[in-house]
Amino acid sequence: MNKNQKTQIIVIGGGPAGYSAAFRCSDLGMQTTIIEKYDNLGGVCLNVGCIPSKALLHIANILKEQKILMKYGILNHVCEINISKLLLWKNNIITKLTNGLKFLAEKRNVKIINGMAHFINDNSVEVINNNITTIINFDNAIIATGSKPNNMTGMYKNDPRIWNSTDALMLKTIPKKMLIIGAGIIGLEMATIYCALGAKIDIIDSSDILLPETDIDITNIYKSVIHQEFNIILHTKIISIDTTQDQLHVHLTSDNNQSVYAKYYDIILIAIGRTPNSQYINKNFGKLDINEQNFINVDNQMRTNIPNIYAIGDVISTPLLAHKGIHEGHLAAEVIAGKKHYFIPKVIPSIAYTNPEIGWVGLTEKQAQHNNIKYKTSSFPWQALGRALATNSEHGITKLIIEKESNRVIGGAVIGHNAGELLGEISLAIEMGCDIEDIALTMHAHPTLYESIGLTAEILTGTITDILNK
C-alpha cells in the first residue's frame, strides 16, 4: 500500500536532536513531520541510554552509600534490592518522559510517522512500516538518525550472554563475574551499576590511558578511589571468545606481555563506542557526502552537500552527546527559518556519571599544549571542602585552566559527587571570556560543592584562606 504526503519540514529521527529540531521548527511556524522507527520519541538517550542509565546509577550510588554507612556502624545491614521493582521504577521514569514528549508534539501540531525512512530524491523520502510504504515530499529535511553500539564482528557467535549497552540496561541477570570490553564512559558507568548490584567486574581496554579526553590528574584520582571496587586492565586486547554452556572463555593478551592467557566470565558487555546510523537513509540515493567514519559531513549551519538537507546529532560528528545534538537541532531549524546562525561552540561539556563523577569542559592541559597555549592551572582539594566532607565526598578536586596572557578561563574539570552540576559556572566563564579574578570575587554560597570553583580561583589570585597558599 502506498501513500503520498507533503510537509514543509521532515525530521528523520525522534531522539533529543530530532525532536528538539522538530519542536523548534514548529515554534518558528513551519509544518513539521517526524519520522521515528520506534513507538516513542526520545531515541536511544531517553529509552535505552542516558536516562535509564542515570536512574540505575542513582540506585547504585545509594547502595554504595549504604555500604559506607555500614562501615561506620551507622547502618546495621544493607537493604536487599528488588530487581523487578527497580526495573518497574526505571521504566516508569521513561514512560513519564516519553508521554511528556508526545504531549509537546501534539500541542505543537508536529506529526509523527513511525517507520524507517530513506531518500528517494532531494525532496522526497520513502517510509516503510509493516509493509506500508509512505512517500513524503518535503521542502527541507533534517537527518537526526543517531548512532548504534559498535560490535566485535567475527569474534564470537551470537550468544545471549554477550551484551551491548542496551542489553545491560535491561538487567536480565546480575552475573557473578562480568567482563566489560571498553573503558570509556559507557563501560565505566555500567561497571558502576553492576558492581553496586553485586557483580565482580573486570574492564579491559586496548588503550594505555583511561579516559584520554580528560587530564591524567583527574583519572588518577578516579583510579585511586575505585581500584578496590572493580579491576581496570589497560593496554590489553581480546584474541578470542569461546562460549560453553556454563561460561564464556576469553583469551587475552597484553601489550606488556605477548603471552596469551584465559579468564572466565558469566556475562560479557561490549562497550567499544558507537557508530553513526548514516547508511540506510542514503541507500539507493547515494548523494549524501559521508566520510570514512560514516559521519555525514555538514557545514557550520548543519547543511549537508545537498542545500535543503541538514544533519544533526550523533550522525554528523563526535562527541556523541545529546546536549550537542539538541543545540544543533535548534540551530538547523533557525537556519531553515532564515536566521544567520552558526555552530561555533567554545565548549561542549562532557560527564562520566561514575562514582565519583567526572566532568570536564573547554580545553584540557593536553589540548592547550597541543595548541601551543601558555597556561596555568589551579586545583582545590575536596578534603578541605566542608560540604564534601559532610556528604562523604572528600575524594575529589575542582580544577581550572587559565590562559597566562589574558588570565581568562579556558578549561576546567571536576571529579567528585555531582561533578557535572558544577560545570555550568565553568562553561559560562569560558563562553563569556571570564577573567579568573571575576570568579574569585564572585560570592559563592557556603557550604556548597560549587564554592570549590571560587576557592580554586582564589588560589590563583592569592586570596585563598581555606588552605595554605603556596
Phi, psi and omega per residue, in radians:
M1 nan 2.325 -3.116
N2 -2.053 2.465 3.053
K3 -2.278 2.630 3.061
N4 -2.123 2.361 3.122
Q5 -2.389 2.866 3.128
K6 -2.345 2.415 3.075
T7 -2.578 2.739 3.060
Q8 -1.241 -0.875 -3.073
I9 -2.137 2.283 2.983
I10 -2.033 2.262 3.091
V11 -1.964 2.099 -3.076
I12 -1.738 1.802 -3.086
G13 2.036 2.214 -3.052
G14 -1.932 0.519 3.044
G15 -1.388 -2.973 -3.104
P16 -0.943 -0.758 3.117
A17 -1.137 -0.811 -3.063
G18 -1.167 -0.887 -3.100
Y19 -1.203 -0.545 3.088
S20 -1.137 -0.730 3.094
A21 -1.106 -0.771 -3.112
A22 -1.113 -0.789 -3.128
F23 -1.124 -0.672 3.129
R24 -1.195 -0.687 3.072
C25 -1.026 -0.788 3.131
S26 -1.091 -0.765 3.133
D27 -1.076 -0.468 3.131
L28 -1.564 0.149 3.003
G29 1.598 0.276 -3.103
M30 -1.823 2.419 3.072
Q31 -1.207 2.164 -2.936
T32 -2.288 2.433 3.090
T33 -2.239 2.346 3.044
I34 -1.820 2.331 2.975
I35 -1.809 2.103 -3.088
E36 -2.359 2.233 -3.064
K37 -1.312 -0.392 3.138
Y38 -1.700 2.994 -3.089
D39 -1.229 -0.533 -3.050
N40 -2.038 2.674 2.957
L41 -1.290 2.918 3.089
G42 2.073 -0.394 3.087
G43 1.088 -2.831 3.127
V44 -1.039 -0.776 -3.029
C45 -0.957 -0.922 -3.058
L46 -1.363 -0.687 -2.990
N47 -1.571 -0.731 -3.065
V48 -2.437 0.572 -3.080
G49 -2.514 -2.002 -2.922
C50 -1.134 -0.615 -3.113
I51 -1.290 -0.941 3.103
P52 -1.076 -0.600 3.123
S53 -1.156 -0.649 3.120
K54 -1.219 -0.571 3.054
A55 -1.094 -0.784 3.139
L56 -1.220 -0.626 3.096
L57 -1.146 -0.588 3.073
H58 -1.053 -0.787 3.107
I59 -1.155 -0.710 3.123
A60 -1.036 -0.706 3.134
N61 -1.175 -0.639 3.082
I62 -1.119 -0.755 3.124
L63 -1.090 -0.684 3.111
K64 -1.146 -0.699 3.106
E65 -1.089 -0.677 3.117
Q66 -1.058 -0.728 3.137
K67 -1.128 -0.660 3.108
I68 -1.154 -0.725 3.118
L69 -1.148 -0.591 3.032
M70 -1.103 -0.719 -3.136
K71 -1.010 -0.655 -3.137
Y72 -1.540 0.004 3.126
G73 1.377 0.188 -3.137
I74 -1.346 -0.646 3.013
L75 -1.928 2.567 3.134
N76 -1.518 -0.470 -3.130
H77 -2.742 2.795 3.078
V78 -1.568 2.301 3.132
C79 -1.151 2.498 3.077
E80 -1.355 2.506 -3.111
I81 -1.609 2.386 3.060
N82 -1.724 1.808 -3.021
I83 -1.091 -0.715 -3.116
S84 -1.125 -0.676 3.100
K85 -1.224 -0.618 3.091
L86 -1.099 -0.769 3.111
L87 -1.099 -0.724 3.121
L88 -1.080 -0.759 3.132
W89 -1.090 -0.796 3.114
K90 -1.061 -0.803 -3.104
N91 -1.170 -0.569 3.092
N92 -1.143 -0.629 3.078
I93 -1.094 -0.792 3.125
I94 -1.065 -0.769 -3.121
T95 -1.074 -0.755 3.118
K96 -1.019 -0.775 -3.088
L97 -1.272 -0.708 3.117
T98 -1.176 -0.639 3.066
N99 -1.114 -0.636 3.088
G100 -1.108 -0.715 3.107
L101 -1.163 -0.692 3.099
K102 -1.056 -0.745 3.116
F103 -1.077 -0.798 -3.126
L104 -1.117 -0.671 3.110
A105 -1.130 -0.746 -3.140
E106 -1.114 -0.779 -3.111
K107 -1.157 -0.473 3.131
R108 -1.610 0.005 -3.093
N109 1.036 0.591 3.035
V110 -1.497 2.117 -3.116
K111 -1.427 2.439 3.114
I112 -2.056 2.185 3.078
I113 -2.081 2.196 3.136
N114 -1.495 2.456 3.108
G115 2.565 3.125 3.097
M116 -1.806 2.300 -3.064
A117 -2.010 2.517 2.930
H118 -2.520 2.688 -3.056
F119 -1.291 2.458 2.983
I120 -1.712 -0.758 3.073
N121 -2.672 -2.928 -3.058
D122 -1.191 -0.225 -3.074
N123 -2.305 0.269 -3.112
S124 -2.563 2.538 2.980
V125 -2.210 2.690 3.017
E126 -1.866 2.228 3.139
V127 -2.004 2.200 -3.119
I128 -2.037 2.236 3.106
N129 -2.588 1.999 3.134
N130 0.923 0.847 3.092
N131 1.174 0.169 3.042
I132 -1.784 2.162 -3.108
T133 -1.855 2.255 3.105
T134 -2.125 2.244 3.045
I135 -1.712 2.161 3.140
I136 -2.051 2.132 3.073
N137 -1.641 2.456 -3.043
F138 -2.470 2.811 2.996
D139 -1.520 -0.802 3.115
N140 -2.371 2.557 3.115
A141 -2.167 2.550 3.039
I142 -2.149 2.075 3.126
I143 -1.549 2.157 3.132
A144 -2.458 0.936 -2.989
T145 -1.474 -0.048 2.987
G146 1.263 -2.624 -3.063
S147 -2.529 2.987 3.126
K148 -2.384 2.778 -3.116
P149 -1.134 2.449 2.965
N150 -1.225 2.640 3.050
N151 -2.124 -3.061 3.134
M152 -2.093 1.231 -3.050
T153 -0.960 2.283 3.087
G154 1.514 -0.148 -3.106
M155 -1.420 -0.457 -3.052
Y156 -2.733 2.815 3.012
K157 -1.441 2.782 3.087
N158 -1.003 2.219 -3.110
D159 -2.583 2.247 -3.096
P160 -1.111 -0.202 3.129
R161 -1.557 -0.038 3.072
I162 -1.874 1.966 -2.957
W163 -1.866 2.786 2.797
N164 -1.889 -3.068 -3.050
S165 -1.124 -0.566 3.094
T166 -1.115 -0.781 3.099
D167 -1.037 -0.735 -3.067
A168 -1.073 -0.584 -3.117
L169 -1.328 -0.165 3.105
M170 -1.434 -0.209 -3.132
L171 0.879 0.872 -3.109
K172 -1.094 -0.610 3.102
T173 -2.776 2.744 3.010
I174 -1.849 1.804 -3.037
P175 -1.281 2.737 3.009
K176 -1.285 -0.808 3.128
K177 -2.200 2.276 -3.051
M178 -2.335 2.348 3.037
L179 -1.863 2.263 3.027
I180 -1.945 2.104 3.137
I181 -1.668 1.928 -3.099
G182 2.025 2.005 -3.107
A183 -1.800 0.652 3.029
G184 -1.497 -2.904 -3.076
I185 -1.069 -0.794 -3.116
I186 -1.084 -0.811 -3.138
G187 -1.062 -0.762 -3.129
L188 -1.190 -0.654 3.108
E189 -1.168 -0.730 3.114
M190 -1.160 -0.615 3.064
A191 -1.091 -0.698 3.117
T192 -1.053 -0.756 -3.129
I193 -1.167 -0.937 -3.011
Y194 -1.268 -0.508 3.042
C195 -1.117 -0.766 3.125
A196 -1.114 -0.517 3.140
L197 -1.488 -0.021 2.993
G198 1.968 0.017 -3.129
A199 -1.417 2.585 2.995
K200 -1.592 2.153 -2.917
I201 -2.010 2.331 2.833
D202 -2.004 2.372 3.014
I203 -2.071 2.239 3.088
I204 -2.086 2.633 3.113
D205 -2.665 2.503 -3.133
S206 -1.299 -0.334 3.126
S207 -1.276 2.738 3.066
D208 -1.728 0.079 -3.129
I209 -2.246 2.313 3.073
L210 -1.454 2.273 -3.137
L211 0.796 1.175 -3.106
P212 -1.098 -0.212 3.132
E213 -1.189 -0.387 -3.141
T214 -2.052 3.133 -3.031
D215 -1.479 2.700 -2.991
I216 -1.193 -0.483 3.110
D217 -1.154 -0.520 3.089
I218 -1.273 -0.847 -3.102
T219 -1.213 -0.501 3.081
N220 -1.112 -0.673 3.074
I221 -1.114 -0.764 3.131
Y222 -1.027 -0.833 -3.118
K223 -1.094 -0.638 -3.131
S224 -1.189 -0.488 -3.131
V225 -1.414 -0.712 -2.972
I226 -1.724 0.028 -3.020
H227 -1.103 -0.393 3.109
Q228 -1.558 -0.108 -3.088
E229 -1.699 -0.816 3.051
F230 -2.590 2.882 -2.952
N231 -1.826 2.078 3.089
I232 -1.789 2.112 -3.093
I233 -2.026 1.872 -3.093
L234 -1.642 3.077 -3.037
H235 0.597 0.926 3.135
T236 -2.327 2.422 -3.112
K237 -2.134 2.692 3.071
I238 -1.591 2.287 3.068
I239 -1.564 -0.787 -3.130
S240 -2.822 2.808 3.048
I241 -2.208 2.110 3.086
D242 -1.892 2.329 -3.129
T243 -1.850 2.309 3.004
T244 -2.153 3.052 -3.108
Q245 -1.104 -0.586 -3.026
D246 -1.687 -0.617 -3.008
Q247 -2.560 2.944 3.018
L248 -1.875 2.122 -3.116
H249 -1.699 2.094 -3.093
V250 -1.967 2.167 3.123
H251 -1.753 2.151 -2.990
L252 -2.118 2.734 2.983
T253 -2.479 2.514 -3.125
S254 -1.826 2.572 3.071
D255 -1.116 -0.478 -3.136
N256 -1.387 -0.438 -3.082
N257 -2.462 1.950 -3.006
Q258 -1.271 -0.113 3.133
S259 -1.208 2.619 -3.134
V260 -1.715 2.362 3.089
Y261 -2.347 2.826 -3.054
A262 -2.035 2.533 3.007
K263 -2.345 2.777 -2.987
Y264 -2.158 2.395 -3.069
Y265 -2.451 2.786 3.051
D266 -1.561 -0.616 -3.115
I267 -2.404 2.476 3.000
I268 -2.092 2.263 3.051
L269 -1.914 2.150 3.099
I270 -1.655 2.019 -3.107
A271 -2.320 1.113 -3.037
I272 -1.886 0.626 3.069
G273 1.661 -3.045 -3.066
R274 -2.320 2.775 3.138
T275 -2.204 2.499 -3.062
P276 -1.207 2.532 3.079
N277 -1.538 1.358 -3.055
S278 -2.007 -0.182 -2.968
Q279 -1.428 -0.835 -3.052
Y280 -1.062 -0.727 -3.066
I281 -1.127 -0.404 -3.077
N282 -1.737 -0.048 -3.062
K283 -1.159 2.507 -3.113
N284 1.077 0.050 3.122
F285 -1.975 -1.048 2.946
G286 1.210 0.124 -3.058
K287 -1.631 -0.284 -3.128
L288 -1.217 2.421 3.112
D289 -1.439 1.875 -3.092
I290 -2.084 2.311 -3.065
N291 -1.482 -3.078 -3.052
E292 -1.149 -0.429 3.101
Q293 -1.554 0.152 3.135
N294 1.245 0.257 3.011
F295 -1.454 2.499 3.068
I296 -1.409 2.212 -3.139
N297 -1.330 2.340 3.110
V298 -2.384 2.854 3.025
D299 -1.613 -2.987 -3.082
N300 -1.420 0.203 2.933
Q301 -2.005 0.252 3.105
M302 1.248 0.249 -3.103
R303 -1.529 2.334 3.068
T304 -1.405 -2.999 3.084
N305 -1.222 -0.166 3.040
I306 -1.798 2.034 -2.889
P307 -0.969 -0.540 -3.100
N308 -1.755 0.183 3.111
I309 -2.073 2.190 -3.102
Y310 -2.000 2.829 3.090
A311 -2.507 2.531 -3.046
I312 -2.550 2.829 2.998
G313 1.411 -2.662 -3.047
D314 -1.035 -0.418 -3.042
V315 -1.334 -0.145 -3.082
I316 -1.939 -0.518 -3.077
S317 -3.076 2.845 2.959
T318 -1.469 2.800 -0.068
P319 -1.263 2.563 -3.124
L320 -1.495 1.481 -3.039
L321 -2.280 2.391 -3.088
A322 -1.063 -0.739 -3.076
H323 -1.162 -0.543 3.036
K324 -1.139 -0.794 3.139
G325 -1.099 -0.677 3.112
I326 -1.074 -0.802 3.130
H327 -1.064 -0.761 3.123
E328 -1.129 -0.639 3.126
G329 -1.108 -0.784 3.086
H330 -1.054 -0.760 -3.087
L331 -1.132 -0.770 3.138
A332 -1.036 -0.754 3.128
A333 -1.067 -0.735 -3.097
E334 -1.232 -0.603 3.075
V335 -1.148 -0.765 3.108
I336 -1.054 -0.618 3.141
A337 -1.331 -0.034 3.064
G338 1.790 0.062 3.136
K339 -1.423 2.508 -3.134
K340 -1.598 1.248 -3.138
H341 -1.878 2.667 -3.094
Y342 -2.411 2.599 3.118
F343 -1.637 1.677 3.118
I344 -2.376 1.165 -3.087
P345 -1.316 2.454 3.006
K346 -1.354 -0.563 -3.050
V347 -2.382 2.497 2.945
I348 -2.299 1.792 -3.075
P349 -1.114 2.552 3.071
S350 -2.243 2.491 -3.116
I351 -2.433 2.331 2.917
A352 -1.811 2.002 -3.045
Y353 -1.471 0.935 -3.140
T354 -1.559 -3.003 3.055
N355 -2.323 1.751 0.157
P356 -1.323 2.685 -3.136
E357 -1.325 2.609 3.141
I358 -2.217 2.271 3.077
G359 -2.384 2.517 3.106
W360 -2.581 2.704 -3.074
V361 -2.727 2.599 -3.113
G362 1.312 -2.664 -3.100
L363 -1.429 2.479 2.922
T364 -1.545 3.012 3.070
E365 -1.063 -0.719 -3.131
K366 -1.066 -0.722 -3.138
Q367 -1.205 -0.676 3.100
A368 -1.092 -0.736 3.103
Q369 -1.117 -0.747 -3.138
H370 -1.079 -0.600 -3.125
N371 -1.576 0.151 3.128
N372 0.986 0.670 3.087
I373 -1.656 2.209 3.057
K374 -1.376 2.222 -3.011
Y375 -2.477 2.928 2.993
K376 -2.375 2.756 -3.100
T377 -2.206 2.781 3.040
S378 -2.522 2.375 3.137
S379 -2.318 2.320 3.082
F380 -1.889 2.173 -3.114
P381 -1.365 2.345 -3.124
W382 -1.243 -0.212 3.045
Q383 -1.085 -0.364 3.125
A384 -1.790 0.225 -3.077
L385 -1.867 2.026 -3.035
G386 -0.979 -0.813 -3.100
R387 -1.138 -0.620 3.123
A388 -1.126 -0.769 3.119
L389 -1.153 -0.664 -3.109
A390 -1.202 -0.363 -3.140
T391 -1.981 0.334 3.096
N392 0.992 0.757 -3.058
S393 -2.223 0.611 -3.018
E394 -1.307 -0.204 3.140
H395 -1.456 1.471 -3.130
G396 -3.030 2.917 3.019
I397 -2.522 2.740 2.945
T398 -2.013 2.257 -3.006
K399 -2.228 2.380 3.039
L400 -2.123 2.517 3.077
I401 -2.030 2.199 -2.999
I402 -2.119 2.351 3.015
E403 -1.260 2.207 -3.046
K404 -1.068 -0.809 -3.018
E405 -1.144 -0.803 -3.056
S406 -1.643 -0.283 -3.070
N407 1.140 0.393 -3.124
R408 -1.685 2.659 3.116
V409 -1.295 2.236 3.109
I410 -2.109 -0.141 3.127
G411 -2.979 2.918 3.104
G412 -2.942 2.770 3.107
A413 -2.609 2.619 3.112
V414 -2.400 2.373 2.941
I415 -2.205 2.274 -3.104
G416 2.604 -3.120 -3.108
H417 -1.001 2.231 3.119
N418 0.952 0.657 -3.108
A419 -0.966 -0.677 -3.109
G420 -1.041 -0.541 -3.128
E421 -1.220 -0.282 -3.131
L422 -1.569 -0.122 -3.060
L423 -1.304 -0.334 -3.061
G424 -1.021 -0.848 -3.122
E425 -1.126 -0.696 -3.141
I426 -1.172 -0.734 3.125
S427 -1.044 -0.814 -3.132
L428 -1.127 -0.671 3.122
A429 -1.056 -0.728 -3.141
I430 -1.198 -0.823 -3.112
E431 -1.056 -0.624 -3.067
M432 -1.617 0.004 -3.123
G433 1.174 0.759 -3.017
C434 -1.262 2.364 3.022
D435 -1.340 2.543 -3.108
I436 -1.042 -0.536 3.130
E437 -1.189 -0.529 3.083
D438 -1.040 -0.728 3.138
I439 -1.229 -0.762 -3.114
A440 -1.084 -0.589 -3.102
L441 -1.545 -0.114 3.079
T442 -1.422 2.248 -3.106
M443 -1.278 2.171 3.112
H444 -1.887 2.373 -3.097
A445 -1.117 2.555 3.128
H446 -2.217 2.421 -0.076
P447 -1.589 2.181 3.075
T448 -2.422 2.897 3.019
L449 -1.334 -0.610 -3.055
Y450 -1.257 -0.270 3.078
E451 -1.145 -0.272 3.084
S452 -1.096 -0.432 3.091
I453 -1.173 -0.802 3.085
G454 -1.100 -0.695 3.138
L455 -1.172 -0.635 3.078
T456 -1.097 -0.703 3.097
A457 -1.165 -0.669 -3.134
E458 -1.108 -0.524 3.075
I459 -1.029 -0.753 -3.105
L460 -1.273 -0.560 3.132
T461 -1.487 -0.099 3.106
G462 1.360 0.321 -3.091
T463 -1.893 0.103 -3.079
I464 -1.192 2.364 3.054
T465 -2.112 -0.180 -3.091
D466 -1.348 -0.355 3.034
I467 -2.405 2.932 3.054
L468 -1.273 2.216 -3.123
N469 -1.613 2.006 -3.079
K470 -1.294 nan nan
